[in-house]
């Protein structure tokens, strides 16, 4: 979900530039900054970015600069008239000269410099040009994120292949064979008989059944296989699959933990620990997927 893009443009006296970048995040966190006076661009830009990105912490900024131009000078007649009226009420000393026009015009507020402004058509054209540049930057950002996604797909595929192999290895482990399970149950039942002076045969049968159920990892193995197939299908289909992969990674972790908890065979325990390592690495990489 990481990427960076920049797009520049100009129209009339204006020049502008977009800068976009994104980093990993569980959801979509968009932070957008535009210069004052471009609120309409901000609203449309936020909608455009949100429509193209599904996940990640995204930062977008627009900088805009207008070429310097000479403003038009305008005399504030109302201010000048008020100033002249005020001077009529002031008696002049013999040593003072009457106010001159250049002196009056130099007073702040009498002469105003009006900066050039865009009319509605010019502003609309400028905003459209800015949004077109944003689309170009978004395409570049998405291309960068897709390139990262393609590399991640290979890594995730390798992790899933390794998880599938370990699951198959656990399924074929000698410790899961009926004879081995029966032998371990017999040993556990023998220990139960040694620790109890009297034990009801019905209760003994019940305890044996419970031990057999607790030691059975068939359900966990089946779920792991189903999750591997589901994750591989998501990778093949493509699109915004990060959250669904994140959910599957949690399910992988849950089934692997249960497998380790149920295992009472050293080989199965070793396989379960390797599965936990692979699943944890899968979960870390999934955080980088949109």
C-alpha positions as CSV (number, residue, x, y, z in Angstrom):
1,X,0.0,0.0,0.0
2,X,3.0,2.3,-0.2
3,X,3.4,4.6,-3.1
4,X,4.3,8.2,-4.2
5,X,3.3,10.4,-7.1
6,X,3.6,14.0,-8.2
7,X,1.8,15.9,-11.0
8,X,2.3,19.5,-12.1
9,X,0.3,21.8,-14.3
10,X,-0.4,25.4,-15.2
11,X,-3.2,27.4,-16.7
12,X,-3.1,31.1,-17.4
13,X,-1.2,32.9,-14.6
14,X,-1.5,29.9,-12.3
15,X,0.9,27.1,-11.7
16,X,0.2,24.2,-9.4
17,X,1.4,20.8,-8.2
18,X,-0.1,17.7,-6.6
19,X,1.9,15.4,-4.3
20,X,0.4,12.1,-3.2
21,X,1.8,9.4,-1.0
22,X,0.4,6.4,0.9
23,X,1.7,4.1,3.6
24,X,0.2,1.0,5.3
25,X,-2.9,1.2,7.5
26,X,-5.7,-1.1,8.4
27,X,-8.4,1.2,6.9
28,X,-8.4,4.3,4.6
29,X,-7.1,7.4,6.4
30,X,-7.0,10.3,4.0
31,X,-5.4,13.6,4.8
32,X,-5.9,16.3,2.2
33,X,-4.5,19.8,2.1
34,X,-5.3,22.6,-0.4
35,X,-4.5,26.3,-0.5
36,X,-7.1,28.8,0.8
37,X,-9.8,29.6,-1.7
38,X,-9.9,26.1,-3.3
39,X,-12.6,24.5,-1.2
40,X,-14.4,23.2,-4.3
41,X,-11.3,21.4,-5.4
42,X,-10.8,19.9,-2.0
43,X,-14.3,18.3,-2.0
44,X,-14.0,16.8,-5.4
45,X,-10.4,15.7,-4.8
46,X,-11.4,13.9,-1.6
47,X,-14.2,12.0,-3.4
48,X,-11.9,11.1,-6.3
49,X,-9.1,9.7,-4.0
50,X,-11.6,7.8,-1.8
51,X,-13.1,6.2,-4.9
52,X,-9.7,4.9,-6.0
53,X,-8.1,3.8,-2.7
54,X,-9.6,1.2,-0.4
55,X,-6.9,1.0,2.3
56,X,-3.9,2.8,3.5
57,X,-2.9,6.1,5.1
58,X,-2.9,8.5,2.2
59,X,-1.6,12.1,2.2
60,X,-2.5,14.5,-0.6
61,X,-1.4,18.1,-1.0
62,X,-2.0,20.8,-3.6
63,X,0.2,23.8,-3.9
64,X,-0.8,26.7,-6.2
65,X,0.9,30.0,-7.1
66,X,-0.3,32.9,-9.3
67,X,2.2,34.7,-11.4
68,X,2.9,38.2,-10.1
69,X,0.9,40.8,-12.0
70,X,0.5,44.6,-11.5
71,X,-2.7,45.4,-9.7
72,X,-5.0,48.2,-10.8
73,X,-4.9,51.3,-8.6
74,X,-8.2,52.7,-7.5
75,X,-9.0,55.8,-5.5
76,X,-11.4,55.2,-2.7
77,X,-13.6,58.3,-3.3
78,X,-15.6,57.8,-0.1
79,X,-12.5,57.7,2.0
80,X,-11.1,60.8,0.2
81,X,-14.4,62.7,0.7
82,X,-14.5,61.9,4.4
83,X,-10.9,63.1,4.7
84,X,-11.5,66.4,2.9
85,X,-14.6,67.0,5.0
86,X,-12.6,66.4,8.2
87,X,-9.9,68.9,7.0
88,X,-12.5,71.6,6.5
89,X,-13.2,71.6,10.2
90,X,-9.5,71.9,11.1
91,X,-8.2,75.5,11.4
92,X,-4.8,75.9,9.8
93,X,-1.9,77.6,11.5
94,X,-0.2,80.3,9.6
95,X,2.9,78.2,9.3
96,X,1.0,75.2,7.8
97,X,0.3,74.8,4.2
98,X,-3.0,73.4,2.9
99,X,-3.0,69.6,2.2
100,X,-1.9,68.7,-1.3
101,X,-3.4,66.0,-3.4
102,X,-0.3,63.9,-3.4
103,X,-0.3,64.1,0.4
104,X,-3.9,63.0,0.7
105,X,-3.4,60.1,-1.8
106,X,-0.5,58.8,0.3
107,X,-2.7,58.3,3.3
108,X,-3.5,54.6,3.8
109,X,-6.9,53.5,2.5
110,X,-7.3,56.4,0.1
111,X,-5.6,54.6,-2.8
112,X,-6.3,50.9,-3.1
113,X,-4.4,48.4,-5.3
114,X,-6.9,45.8,-6.6
115,X,-5.3,42.5,-7.3
116,X,-6.5,40.8,-10.5
117,X,-9.2,38.2,-9.9
118,X,-10.3,35.2,-12.0
119,X,-13.9,35.3,-13.3
120,X,-16.2,32.3,-12.9
121,X,-15.2,30.8,-16.2
122,X,-11.5,31.1,-15.5
123,X,-11.8,29.6,-12.0
124,X,-13.9,26.7,-13.3
125,X,-11.3,26.0,-16.0
126,X,-8.5,26.2,-13.4
127,X,-10.3,23.8,-11.0
128,X,-10.9,21.3,-13.9
129,X,-7.3,21.5,-14.9
130,X,-6.2,20.8,-11.2
131,X,-8.6,17.8,-11.0
132,X,-7.2,16.4,-14.3
133,X,-3.7,16.6,-12.9
134,X,-4.9,14.8,-9.7
135,X,-6.2,12.0,-11.9
136,X,-2.8,11.7,-13.5
137,X,-1.1,11.6,-10.1
138,X,-3.6,9.0,-8.9
139,X,-2.8,6.7,-11.8
140,X,0.9,7.0,-11.0
141,X,0.2,6.3,-7.4
142,X,-1.9,3.2,-8.2
143,X,0.7,1.9,-10.6
144,X,3.3,2.2,-7.8
145,X,1.0,0.4,-5.4
146,X,0.2,-2.3,-8.0
147,X,3.9,-3.0,-8.5
148,X,4.3,-3.5,-4.8
149,X,1.2,-5.7,-4.8
150,X,2.6,-7.9,-7.5
151,X,5.8,-8.5,-5.5
152,X,3.7,-9.2,-2.4
153,X,1.5,-11.7,-4.2
154,X,4.6,-13.8,-4.9
155,X,5.7,-13.6,-1.2
156,X,2.2,-14.4,0.0
157,X,1.9,-17.3,-2.5
158,X,5.1,-18.8,-1.1
159,X,3.8,-18.5,2.5
160,X,0.5,-20.2,1.5
161,X,2.4,-23.0,-0.3
162,X,4.5,-23.5,2.8
163,X,1.5,-23.6,5.1
164,X,-0.2,-26.1,2.8
165,X,2.8,-28.3,2.8
166,X,3.1,-28.2,6.6
167,X,-0.6,-29.0,6.9
168,X,-0.2,-32.0,4.6
169,X,2.8,-33.1,6.7
170,X,0.8,-32.9,9.9
171,X,-2.0,-34.9,8.3
172,X,0.4,-37.6,7.3
173,X,2.3,-37.6,10.6
174,X,2.7,-41.1,12.1
175,X,1.4,-39.8,15.3
176,X,-2.0,-39.4,13.7
177,X,-2.3,-43.0,12.7
178,X,-5.0,-45.0,14.5
179,X,-2.5,-47.4,16.1
180,X,-0.4,-44.5,17.5
181,X,-3.6,-42.7,18.8
182,X,-4.8,-46.0,20.3
183,X,-1.4,-46.5,22.0
184,X,-1.4,-43.0,23.5
185,X,-4.9,-43.4,24.7
186,X,-4.0,-46.8,26.4
187,X,-1.1,-45.1,28.1
188,X,-3.3,-42.3,29.4
189,X,-6.0,-44.7,30.6
190,X,-3.4,-46.7,32.4
191,X,-2.2,-43.6,34.2
192,X,-5.9,-42.9,35.1
193,X,-6.2,-46.4,36.6
194,X,-2.9,-45.9,38.6
195,X,-4.1,-42.7,40.1
196,X,-7.6,-43.9,41.1
197,X,-8.3,-46.8,43.5
198,X,-11.7,-47.4,42.1
199,X,-13.0,-46.1,38.7
200,X,-16.4,-46.7,37.3
201,X,-16.1,-48.5,33.9
202,X,-18.6,-46.1,32.4
203,X,-16.6,-43.1,33.6
204,X,-13.5,-44.7,32.3
205,X,-15.1,-45.1,28.9
206,X,-16.2,-41.4,29.0
207,X,-12.8,-40.2,29.9
208,X,-11.3,-42.2,27.0
209,X,-13.7,-40.7,24.6
210,X,-12.9,-37.2,25.8
211,X,-9.2,-37.9,25.4
212,X,-9.7,-39.1,21.9
213,X,-11.8,-36.1,21.0
214,X,-9.3,-33.6,22.4
215,X,-6.5,-35.3,20.5
216,X,-8.3,-35.3,17.2
217,X,-7.0,-32.5,14.9
218,X,-8.9,-33.5,11.8
219,X,-11.2,-30.4,12.0
220,X,-8.2,-28.0,12.3
221,X,-6.4,-29.6,9.4
222,X,-9.5,-29.4,7.2
223,X,-10.0,-25.7,8.1
224,X,-6.4,-24.9,7.4
225,X,-6.7,-26.5,3.9
226,X,-9.9,-24.6,3.3
227,X,-8.3,-21.3,4.3
228,X,-5.3,-21.9,2.1
229,X,-7.6,-22.5,-0.9
230,X,-9.6,-19.4,0.0
231,X,-6.5,-17.2,0.3
232,X,-5.1,-18.5,-3.0
233,X,-8.3,-17.7,-4.7
234,X,-8.3,-14.2,-3.4
235,X,-4.8,-13.7,-4.7
236,X,-5.8,-15.0,-8.1
237,X,-8.9,-12.8,-8.3
238,X,-7.0,-9.6,-7.3
239,X,-8.7,-6.4,-6.3
240,X,-8.9,-4.8,-2.8
241,X,-8.5,-8.0,-0.8
242,X,-6.4,-6.8,2.1
243,X,-9.1,-6.9,4.7
244,X,-10.3,-10.4,3.7
245,X,-6.8,-11.7,3.7
246,X,-6.3,-10.1,7.2
247,X,-9.4,-12.0,8.4
248,X,-8.1,-15.3,6.9
249,X,-4.7,-14.7,8.5
250,X,-6.5,-14.5,11.9
251,X,-8.3,-17.7,11.2
252,X,-5.0,-19.4,10.2
253,X,-3.6,-18.3,13.6
254,X,-6.6,-19.6,15.5
255,X,-6.5,-23.0,13.9
256,X,-2.7,-23.3,14.3
257,X,-2.9,-22.5,18.0
258,X,-5.7,-25.0,18.5
259,X,-3.6,-27.7,16.6
260,X,-0.6,-27.0,18.9
261,X,-2.8,-27.2,22.0
262,X,-4.4,-30.5,21.0
263,X,-1.2,-32.1,19.9
264,X,0.3,-34.7,22.2
265,X,2.8,-36.0,19.8
266,X,6.3,-34.4,19.5
267,X,6.4,-34.4,15.7
268,X,2.9,-32.8,15.5
269,X,4.0,-30.2,18.0
270,X,7.1,-29.4,16.0
271,X,5.0,-29.0,12.8
272,X,2.5,-26.8,14.7
273,X,5.3,-24.5,15.8
274,X,6.6,-24.2,12.2
275,X,3.0,-23.4,11.1
276,X,2.8,-20.7,13.7
277,X,6.0,-19.0,12.3
278,X,4.7,-19.2,8.8
279,X,1.3,-17.8,9.8
280,X,2.8,-15.0,11.7
281,X,4.9,-14.0,8.7
282,X,1.8,-14.2,6.6
283,X,-0.1,-11.9,8.9
284,X,2.7,-9.3,8.8
285,X,2.8,-9.3,5.0
286,X,-1.0,-9.1,4.7
287,X,-0.9,-5.7,6.4
288,X,0.8,-4.3,3.3
289,X,-2.0,-5.4,1.0
290,X,-4.8,-3.0,-0.1
